[in-house]
Amino acid sequence: NIFVTGHTIEEAFANANKVLDNMSRYMESNLLHINTKKCFYMIFSPRSKQKAVIDSDKLQISIKGRIINAVDETKFLGVTIDNELSWKPHLLKLNKKLKSACGRLYRIANCLPNQLHKQIYHSLFESHLNYAISVWGGVALSNLDSVFRTQKKCLRIMFGDTEAFLEKFRTCVRAREHGAQKLDKEFYSREPSKPLFKKQDLLTVQNLYRLHCIMELVKIIKQEEPVSLYQILNRSKRNTNRFITPVPSKNFTYRAPWLWNCFTQSLDLGKFGLDSDENLIKSLLKRSLLEVQNNNLDSWSNENFLEFAPIELTKTNCSSSDQC
């Protein structure tokens, strides 16, 4: 991928053509070939500014005289990127893939022993959710509703009381009590999904995003790579376990440090911090997310996806004596 910037649309096009000319000469000198049929370009611009109207006759990007076409979205490493970075096209494709996985799980669930259901769920369903979730998962909670509904459907298939639901349709209407012959919303209602999440210790898609964001941040700090991300992260000089967050956005460079700061506020720190064992951090983080997720078992609320449950550090939490 090549990223080119410019103060105006004309400057951006001019810079892009210069870069491509240099790259084309480099490829030729090394006896390499560029497949222009697979080359596309996409224009990103701040939402506060109006989209520039591009005159296709005057503004073009080309390689050796071959014009490159513009696209509104493209797929890169399994993630669909759109020119507004809204991630809506990716969420649509992901939800379609998850629904397909639900269909496969529905057909094989009754053929497998119950003790394997959780392993199958992680392998065939949650693996799709986890892929690159720290990139696209920072969207508004409302944009994740469709994916969340599919996840709840999958849990009902794998861990729910399907037999009790189907039993309703096996009962003759005349056998029901007076007043119960009419099929209303209550008849078609599914069992609540929240107790299923709690019983299986599974995280929702919203909390999976928070888990992966923080754990990827910890890995970047510990390994100091990738260098491009490590240099952007700004740790406080007064308290090295805290971050100075940039301008609020949906990007990983803001969300991950901000989530870490929120998480550490809920802990009785002691010697716990970014230098602690990675498994200890993940264990405490998942425990905090599960506790806040399981609050108010009657229904889901935004608090289940935005807060962290307070966790006290004890010797039983620590994987080694030097962490407490």
Salt bridges, closest charged atoms under 4 A:
GLU28 OE2 - LYS64 NZ 3.18
GLU73 OE2 - LYS93 NZ 3.70
GLU84 OE2 - LYS51 NZ 3.11
GLU126 OE2 - HIS122 ND1 3.01
GLU163 OE2 - ARG170 NH1 2.90
GLU167 OE1 - ARG170 NH1 3.18
GLU291 OE2 - ARG287 NE 3.61
